[in-house]
Amino acid sequence: MAEIVLDKIAKRYRGGADVIKEISLTIADEEFLILVGPSGCGKSTILNMIAGLEPITSGELRIGGTRVNDKPAQDRNIAMVFQSYALYPHMTVRENIAFPLTIAKTPKRQIKQKVGEAAEILELTELLDRRPGELSGGQRQRVAMGRAIVRSPEAFLMDEPLSNLDAKLRAQMRTSISRLQKSLATTTVYVTHDQTEAMTLGDRIVVLRDGIAQQVGTPADLYERPTNLFVAGFIGSPPMNFLPGMIENGRVQTSIGALPLSDKAKTELAEAESTRDVIVGLRPEAFEDDALATGEGRYTFTDGVDILESLGPYKLAYFNLERPASSERLTEVAQVTGAADRFGTAQLIAQLDARSSVTEGANLTVSFDPHDALLFDPQSGERIGHLA
């Protein structure tokens, strides 16, 4: 087991393209850390540098307190599980799991013991004499994990190991991986583009964008206290609603009405009495059908439901609000966050209880707690406070 420290790690390819821009991060012993972000953000590059598959341009990488920048991959005692199972089709499950031990010329008795233990943990005992072609995708991935386990590595590195599986198998394998990591208590770094995997598996999550760590924190930190518009828009499904607004006379003017700022918010913003642009962020699940809502001090708005999706335990209501007055800065932020369509049409999504009697095309009054509304600066994208 080992602590992994990235100290101002950077990666630059020939031609000057900066892929990773001086990331500093400490991954605690036995921690399950997730690297998440859109394609091309650098998450797999970081994993490959830890593994020794990619050279480090600058900075220092330490595993278990030892500098390993120049240490070859085979000497780092780290096991990787890839997106592709990389199993040998002519070998049995037993032989595939045992392969790294066979190459290391481990005594046969020890190989038998380790393979048996790994197979039991992963519920593969009855499949040991089958070949990969006779297994399901989930079973093959468990074999790949078994091959990693038998090495007793200091850390596991997993690069999108579930992306080739269907939705049901992914859910099952998430549970298996979580249980496995807890039972083995091995430091694990896991790369994914799937925020559901990130939120359900990780002790902490690193959200990456263009080679820069946007935020590092627990799943609750990222969901409840996103540091900027990018994180707020990336974490959550459906994504957070972003409404351009303008502070005037202690209120935020938006397409869903004038939203009063609390005294706390005015103090937090310091500039609340002056006129300034803001972005109001509200998660779809913050809304309730006002006919079913409970609690005091909730804000409401009424508009026509453009599209309604019934998804069993809840409904998604899509509102096309009047296009708000915006500025070039708001438009720029919309493009940066990947939410230009939502800014352009002023669309808002509300996740409602399945008991709601809402119908498509009808007007609906929804309410929300102002404490759930976040305020962002449209120029920097940084979170600057709350509505209440």
C-alpha positions as CSV (number, residue, x, y, z in Angstrom):
1,M,0.0,0.0,0.0
2,A,1.3,3.5,-0.7
3,E,0.6,7.2,-0.7
4,I,1.0,8.8,-4.2
5,V,2.2,12.4,-4.4
6,L,2.1,14.5,-7.6
7,D,4.2,17.6,-6.9
8,K,3.8,20.2,-9.7
9,I,3.5,17.4,-12.3
10,A,3.4,18.7,-15.9
11,K,3.3,17.0,-19.3
12,R,4.3,18.8,-22.5
13,Y,4.5,17.2,-25.9
14,R,6.9,18.2,-28.7
15,G,5.7,21.4,-30.3
16,G,4.8,22.9,-27.0
17,A,1.4,21.5,-26.4
18,D,0.7,21.5,-22.6
19,V,-1.4,18.5,-21.8
20,I,-1.0,18.7,-18.0
21,K,-0.3,22.0,-16.3
22,E,1.5,21.6,-13.0
23,I,-0.9,19.5,-11.0
24,S,-0.2,19.0,-7.3
25,L,-2.1,16.3,-5.6
26,T,-1.7,13.9,-2.6
27,I,-3.5,10.5,-2.9
28,A,-3.6,9.0,0.6
29,D,-2.8,5.4,1.4
30,E,-5.9,3.2,0.8
31,E,-7.8,6.2,-0.8
32,F,-10.1,5.7,-3.8
33,L,-9.5,8.7,-6.0
34,I,-11.4,9.4,-9.2
35,L,-10.1,11.5,-12.2
36,V,-13.1,12.7,-14.2
37,G,-13.6,15.1,-17.0
38,P,-14.5,15.4,-20.7
39,S,-12.5,13.7,-23.4
40,G,-9.0,15.2,-23.9
41,C,-8.8,16.8,-20.4
42,G,-5.7,14.8,-19.5
43,K,-7.0,12.2,-17.1
44,S,-5.6,9.2,-18.8
45,T,-2.3,11.0,-19.3
46,I,-2.0,11.5,-15.5
47,L,-2.7,7.8,-14.9
48,N,-0.1,6.8,-17.5
49,M,2.5,9.1,-15.8
50,I,1.8,7.4,-12.5
51,A,2.1,4.0,-14.1
52,G,5.4,5.0,-15.8
53,L,3.9,4.6,-19.3
54,E,4.3,8.3,-20.1
55,P,7.5,10.4,-19.2
56,I,7.0,13.4,-16.9
57,T,8.1,16.7,-18.4
58,S,8.5,18.5,-15.0
59,G,7.6,18.0,-11.4
60,E,8.1,15.1,-9.1
61,L,6.1,11.9,-8.6
62,R,6.5,10.0,-5.4
63,I,5.0,6.6,-4.5
64,G,5.4,5.4,-1.0
65,G,7.8,8.3,-0.3
66,T,10.2,7.3,-3.1
67,R,10.8,9.4,-6.2
68,V,9.9,7.3,-9.2
69,N,10.2,9.8,-12.2
70,D,12.9,7.7,-13.8
71,K,11.7,4.3,-12.5
72,P,10.5,2.0,-15.3
73,A,6.9,0.8,-15.2
74,Q,7.7,-2.8,-14.3
75,D,9.6,-1.6,-11.1
76,R,6.8,0.5,-9.7
77,N,4.7,-2.3,-8.2
78,I,1.5,-0.9,-9.7
79,A,-1.2,-2.9,-11.4
80,M,-3.4,-1.4,-14.2
81,V,-6.8,-2.4,-15.3
82,F,-7.7,-1.1,-18.8
83,Q,-10.8,-0.4,-20.8
84,S,-10.0,-3.4,-23.0
85,Y,-9.7,-6.6,-21.0
86,A,-6.4,-7.5,-22.7
87,L,-6.9,-11.2,-21.9
88,Y,-5.1,-14.0,-23.8
89,P,-7.9,-15.9,-25.7
90,H,-6.0,-19.2,-25.8
91,M,-5.5,-19.2,-22.0
92,T,-7.9,-20.3,-19.4
93,V,-9.2,-17.9,-16.8
94,R,-6.8,-19.6,-14.3
95,E,-3.8,-19.0,-16.7
96,N,-4.8,-15.4,-17.4
97,I,-5.0,-14.5,-13.7
98,A,-1.7,-16.3,-13.0
99,F,0.1,-14.8,-16.0
100,P,2.0,-12.0,-14.1
101,L,3.1,-14.4,-11.5
102,T,4.2,-17.0,-14.1
103,I,6.3,-14.3,-15.8
104,A,7.9,-13.4,-12.4
105,K,8.7,-17.1,-11.9
106,T,6.7,-17.3,-8.7
107,P,6.7,-20.8,-7.2
108,K,3.7,-22.9,-8.4
109,R,2.3,-23.5,-4.9
110,Q,2.2,-19.7,-4.3
111,I,0.6,-19.1,-7.7
112,K,-2.1,-21.6,-7.0
113,Q,-2.8,-20.0,-3.6
114,K,-3.0,-16.5,-5.0
115,V,-5.1,-17.4,-8.0
116,G,-7.5,-19.2,-5.7
117,E,-7.8,-16.3,-3.4
118,A,-8.4,-13.8,-6.2
119,A,-11.0,-16.1,-7.8
120,E,-12.9,-16.4,-4.6
121,I,-12.9,-12.6,-4.0
122,L,-14.2,-12.0,-7.5
123,E,-16.6,-15.0,-7.6
124,L,-14.7,-16.6,-10.5
125,T,-13.9,-20.0,-8.9
126,E,-16.3,-21.9,-11.1
127,L,-15.0,-20.2,-14.2
128,L,-11.3,-20.9,-13.8
129,D,-11.1,-23.6,-16.5
130,R,-13.1,-21.6,-19.1
131,R,-11.5,-19.4,-21.8
132,P,-12.3,-15.6,-22.3
133,G,-14.5,-16.4,-25.3
134,E,-16.9,-18.3,-23.1
135,L,-17.4,-15.4,-20.6
136,S,-19.6,-12.3,-20.5
137,G,-18.1,-8.8,-20.6
138,G,-18.5,-8.4,-16.8
139,Q,-16.8,-11.8,-16.2
140,R,-13.9,-10.8,-18.5
141,Q,-13.4,-7.6,-16.6
142,R,-13.4,-9.5,-13.3
143,V,-10.7,-11.7,-14.8
144,A,-8.6,-8.6,-15.7
145,M,-9.1,-7.4,-12.1
146,G,-8.0,-10.8,-10.8
147,R,-4.8,-10.6,-12.8
148,A,-4.1,-7.2,-11.1
149,I,-5.0,-8.5,-7.6
150,V,-2.6,-11.5,-7.6
151,R,0.4,-9.1,-7.9
152,S,-0.4,-7.6,-4.5
153,P,0.5,-4.1,-5.8
154,E,1.0,-1.0,-3.9
155,A,-1.7,0.7,-6.0
156,F,-4.4,0.0,-8.6
157,L,-4.7,2.2,-11.6
158,M,-8.0,1.8,-13.6
159,D,-8.6,3.4,-16.9
160,E,-12.3,3.5,-17.8
161,P,-12.6,-0.2,-17.0
162,L,-16.4,-0.3,-17.3
163,S,-16.9,1.7,-20.5
164,N,-17.4,-1.4,-22.7
165,L,-20.2,-2.8,-20.6
166,D,-23.9,-2.1,-20.9
167,A,-25.7,0.0,-18.3
168,K,-26.9,-2.9,-16.1
169,L,-23.5,-4.5,-16.0
170,R,-21.8,-1.2,-15.3
171,A,-24.0,-0.8,-12.2
172,Q,-23.2,-4.3,-11.0
173,M,-19.5,-3.8,-11.6
174,R,-19.5,-0.5,-9.8
175,T,-20.7,-2.3,-6.7
176,S,-18.1,-5.1,-7.2
177,I,-15.2,-2.6,-7.6
178,S,-16.3,-0.6,-4.6
179,R,-16.5,-3.7,-2.4
180,L,-13.2,-5.0,-3.8
181,Q,-11.3,-1.7,-3.1
182,K,-12.7,-1.6,0.5
183,S,-11.8,-5.2,1.2
184,L,-8.3,-5.0,-0.2
185,A,-7.7,-1.5,1.2
186,T,-5.4,-0.6,-1.7
187,T,-4.7,2.9,-3.0
188,T,-6.7,3.2,-6.2
189,V,-6.7,5.9,-8.9
190,Y,-9.7,5.5,-11.3
191,V,-10.2,7.3,-14.6
192,T,-13.7,7.8,-16.0
193,H,-15.8,10.3,-18.1
194,D,-18.9,9.0,-16.4
195,Q,-19.9,11.3,-13.5
196,T,-22.2,8.6,-12.0
197,E,-19.2,6.3,-11.6
198,A,-17.2,9.2,-10.1
199,M,-19.9,10.2,-7.6
200,T,-20.7,6.6,-6.4
201,L,-17.2,5.2,-6.3
202,G,-14.7,7.9,-5.1
203,D,-13.6,9.0,-1.7
204,R,-12.5,12.1,-3.5
205,I,-12.9,13.3,-7.1
206,V,-10.6,15.5,-9.3
207,V,-12.5,17.3,-12.0
208,L,-10.2,18.1,-14.9
209,R,-10.5,20.5,-17.8
210,D,-7.7,21.2,-20.4
211,G,-5.1,19.7,-18.1
212,I,-6.0,21.8,-15.1
213,A,-7.6,20.5,-11.9
214,Q,-10.8,22.6,-11.5
215,Q,-11.7,21.2,-8.1
216,V,-10.7,18.4,-5.8
217,G,-13.1,17.2,-3.1
218,T,-15.6,14.7,-1.9
219,P,-18.7,13.9,-4.1
220,A,-20.7,16.1,-1.7
221,D,-18.3,19.0,-2.1
222,L,-18.5,19.0,-5.8
223,Y,-22.3,18.6,-5.9
224,E,-23.2,21.1,-3.2
225,R,-20.3,23.6,-3.4
226,P,-18.9,23.6,-7.0
227,T,-16.1,26.0,-7.3
228,N,-17.0,27.3,-10.7
229,L,-19.4,27.1,-13.6
230,F,-17.6,24.3,-15.3
231,V,-17.7,22.0,-12.3
232,A,-21.4,23.0,-11.6
233,G,-22.3,22.1,-15.1
234,F,-20.3,18.9,-15.3
235,I,-21.5,17.3,-12.1
236,G,-25.1,16.4,-11.9
237,S,-27.6,14.7,-14.2
238,P,-29.6,16.5,-15.5
239,P,-27.1,19.3,-15.4
240,M,-27.5,22.5,-13.4
241,N,-29.7,25.2,-14.8
242,F,-27.8,28.5,-15.5
243,L,-29.8,31.7,-15.7
244,P,-28.2,35.0,-16.7
245,G,-29.1,37.7,-14.2
246,M,-28.4,41.2,-13.1
247,I,-28.2,42.5,-9.5
248,E,-30.2,45.7,-9.1
249,N,-31.3,47.2,-5.8
250,G,-30.7,44.1,-3.8
251,R,-32.5,41.8,-6.2
252,V,-31.4,39.5,-9.0
253,Q,-33.4,40.1,-12.2
254,T,-33.7,36.9,-14.1
255,S,-36.0,35.3,-16.6
256,I,-38.0,33.6,-13.8
257,G,-38.5,36.9,-12.0
258,A,-36.8,39.2,-9.5
259,L,-35.2,37.1,-6.8
260,P,-34.5,39.0,-3.5
261,L,-31.0,38.7,-2.0
262,S,-30.9,37.8,1.7
263,D,-29.0,40.1,4.0
264,K,-26.4,37.3,4.3
265,A,-26.1,37.2,0.5
266,K,-25.7,41.0,0.4
267,T,-22.9,40.8,2.9
268,E,-21.3,37.9,1.0
269,L,-21.3,39.7,-2.3
270,A,-20.3,43.1,-0.9
271,E,-21.3,44.6,-4.2
272,A,-25.0,43.7,-4.1
273,E,-26.2,47.3,-4.0
274,S,-24.5,48.1,-7.3
275,T,-25.5,46.8,-10.7
276,R,-23.6,43.8,-11.9
277,D,-24.1,40.7,-14.0
278,V,-24.3,37.3,-12.4
279,I,-25.2,33.7,-13.3
280,V,-27.8,32.0,-11.1
281,G,-27.3,28.2,-10.8
282,L,-30.2,26.0,-9.8
283,R,-30.2,22.2,-9.9
284,P,-33.2,20.6,-11.5
285,E,-33.9,18.6,-8.3
286,A,-34.1,21.9,-6.3
287,F,-37.6,22.5,-7.8
288,E,-40.9,21.2,-6.6
289,D,-44.4,21.4,-7.9
290,D,-45.7,24.1,-5.7
291,A,-48.9,22.2,-5.1
292,L,-46.8,19.5,-3.3
293,A,-44.2,21.8,-1.8
294,T,-43.7,22.1,1.9
295,G,-41.7,24.6,4.0
296,E,-41.7,28.4,4.2
297,G,-39.7,31.1,2.4
298,R,-39.8,29.4,-1.0
299,Y,-39.6,31.3,-4.3
300,T,-42.0,30.5,-7.1
301,F,-42.5,31.1,-10.8
302,T,-45.1,30.0,-13.3
303,D,-44.6,29.1,-16.9
304,G,-45.8,26.7,-19.6
305,V,-44.3,23.2,-19.7
306,D,-42.8,22.7,-23.1
307,I,-41.8,19.0,-22.8
308,L,-42.5,16.5,-20.1
309,E,-40.6,13.3,-19.5
310,S,-41.9,10.7,-17.1
311,L,-39.1,8.6,-15.7
312,G,-40.8,6.4,-13.1
313,P,-39.8,7.9,-9.7
314,Y,-39.7,11.4,-11.1
315,K,-40.7,13.6,-14.0
316,L,-38.6,16.1,-15.9
317,A,-40.4,19.3,-16.9
318,Y,-38.7,21.5,-19.5
319,F,-39.7,25.2,-19.6
320,N,-38.8,27.5,-22.4
321,L,-38.7,30.9,-20.7
322,E,-38.6,34.2,-22.4
323,R,-35.1,35.0,-23.7
324,P,-33.5,37.2,-21.1
325,A,-31.5,40.3,-21.8
326,S,-27.9,39.2,-21.8
327,S,-24.5,40.7,-22.5
328,E,-21.4,39.5,-24.5
329,R,-19.9,38.3,-21.2
330,L,-22.9,36.1,-20.5
331,T,-22.8,34.7,-24.0
332,E,-19.1,34.0,-23.6
333,V,-19.7,32.1,-20.3
334,A,-22.5,30.1,-21.9
335,Q,-20.1,28.9,-24.6
336,V,-17.3,28.2,-22.2
337,T,-19.6,26.0,-20.0
338,G,-21.0,24.2,-22.9
339,A,-24.5,25.5,-22.1
340,A,-24.9,27.9,-25.0
341,D,-28.2,26.3,-26.0
342,R,-29.6,26.8,-22.5
343,F,-28.6,30.4,-22.5
344,G,-29.9,30.9,-26.0
345,T,-33.3,29.5,-25.4
346,A,-33.4,30.2,-21.6
347,Q,-34.5,26.6,-21.1
348,L,-35.0,25.4,-17.5
349,I,-35.3,21.8,-16.4
350,A,-37.2,20.9,-13.2
351,Q,-37.1,17.4,-11.7
352,L,-40.5,16.9,-10.1
353,D,-42.0,14.2,-7.9
354,A,-43.9,11.5,-9.8
355,R,-47.0,12.5,-7.9
356,S,-47.1,15.9,-9.7
357,S,-50.2,16.3,-11.9
358,V,-48.3,18.4,-14.4
359,T,-49.2,17.9,-18.1
360,E,-47.3,18.9,-21.2
361,G,-48.3,22.3,-22.6
362,A,-50.0,23.5,-19.4
363,N,-48.8,26.2,-17.1
364,L,-47.2,25.0,-13.9
365,T,-46.1,26.8,-10.7
366,V,-42.9,25.5,-9.3
367,S,-41.0,26.6,-6.2
368,F,-37.5,26.4,-4.8
369,D,-35.6,27.2,-1.7
370,P,-33.4,30.2,-2.3
371,H,-30.7,28.5,-0.2
372,D,-30.3,26.1,-3.1
373,A,-29.5,28.9,-5.6
374,L,-25.8,29.6,-6.3
375,L,-24.4,32.8,-7.8
376,F,-21.4,32.8,-10.2
377,D,-19.4,35.5,-11.7
378,P,-19.9,35.6,-15.5
379,Q,-16.4,36.8,-16.3
380,S,-14.3,34.4,-14.2
381,G,-16.9,31.6,-13.9
382,E,-16.1,31.4,-10.1
383,R,-18.8,30.8,-7.6
384,I,-19.3,34.1,-5.6
385,G,-22.0,33.2,-3.2
386,H,-25.6,32.2,-2.6
387,L,-29.0,33.8,-3.2
388,A,-29.8,33.3,0.5
